[in-house]
Amino acid sequence: MHMTVEQIAEEALALPSEARALLADRLVESLDPAEDGLIRQLWMREARRRIDEVRSGSVKTISADEAFAQVRQAIAE
């Protein structure tokens, strides 16, 4: 029986966090090195876009403490 990607994801998300981290690491390592260059290029483009947004004032930054507080609140809901 072949599992769908969604079924595999559900099973993976049910694993303990340490096992999920190991699985994620193994999946990333399995990527084609040629794709890695493309992925790096895309992330660099995204980073530049975000820097430009901050510098132009179109987005407001928040402190790490505030960001973590928002995450904790979202998780608690």
C-alpha positions as CSV (number, residue, x, y, z in Angstrom):
1,M,0.0,0.0,0.0
2,H,1.4,3.4,-1.0
3,M,0.9,6.3,1.4
4,T,0.0,9.8,0.1
5,V,2.2,12.8,1.1
6,E,-0.6,14.0,3.4
7,Q,-0.7,10.6,5.1
8,I,3.1,10.6,5.6
9,A,2.9,14.2,6.9
10,E,0.2,13.2,9.5
11,E,2.3,10.2,10.6
12,A,5.5,12.4,10.8
13,L,3.7,15.1,12.8
14,A,2.6,12.5,15.4
15,L,6.2,11.7,16.2
16,P,8.0,13.2,19.2
17,S,9.8,16.5,18.4
18,E,13.2,14.9,18.5
19,A,12.2,12.3,15.9
20,R,10.6,15.0,13.8
21,A,13.8,17.0,13.8
22,L,15.8,14.0,12.8
23,L,13.4,13.2,10.0
24,A,13.5,16.8,8.8
25,D,17.3,16.8,8.8
26,R,17.3,13.5,6.8
27,L,14.8,14.9,4.3
28,V,16.8,18.1,3.8
29,E,20.0,16.1,3.3
30,S,18.3,14.0,0.7
31,L,17.6,17.0,-1.6
32,D,19.5,17.3,-4.8
33,P,22.5,19.6,-4.5
34,A,21.4,21.4,-7.7
35,E,18.1,22.2,-6.0
36,D,20.0,23.5,-2.9
37,G,21.5,26.3,-5.0
38,L,18.1,27.3,-6.2
39,I,16.7,27.1,-2.7
40,R,19.5,29.3,-1.4
41,Q,18.9,31.8,-4.2
42,L,15.2,32.0,-3.4
43,W,15.9,32.5,0.3
44,M,18.4,35.3,-0.5
45,R,15.7,37.0,-2.6
46,E,13.2,36.6,0.2
47,A,15.7,38.0,2.7
48,R,16.5,41.0,0.5
49,R,12.7,41.6,0.1
50,R,12.2,41.6,3.8
51,I,15.2,43.9,4.4
52,D,13.8,46.3,1.9
53,E,10.4,46.3,3.6
54,V,11.9,47.1,7.0
55,R,14.1,49.8,5.5
56,S,11.2,51.4,3.6
57,G,9.0,51.3,6.7
58,S,6.3,49.3,5.0
59,V,6.6,46.7,7.9
60,K,7.1,47.3,11.6
61,T,9.6,45.2,13.5
62,I,9.0,43.9,17.0
63,S,11.4,42.7,19.7
64,A,12.1,39.0,20.1
65,D,10.4,39.1,23.5
66,E,7.3,40.5,21.9
67,A,7.4,37.9,19.1
68,F,7.8,35.0,21.6
69,A,5.0,36.4,23.7
70,Q,2.7,36.4,20.7
71,V,3.7,32.8,19.8
72,R,3.0,31.7,23.4
73,Q,-0.4,33.4,23.3
74,A,-1.3,31.8,20.0
75,I,-0.3,28.4,21.2
76,A,-2.3,28.8,24.4
77,E,-5.5,29.6,22.5
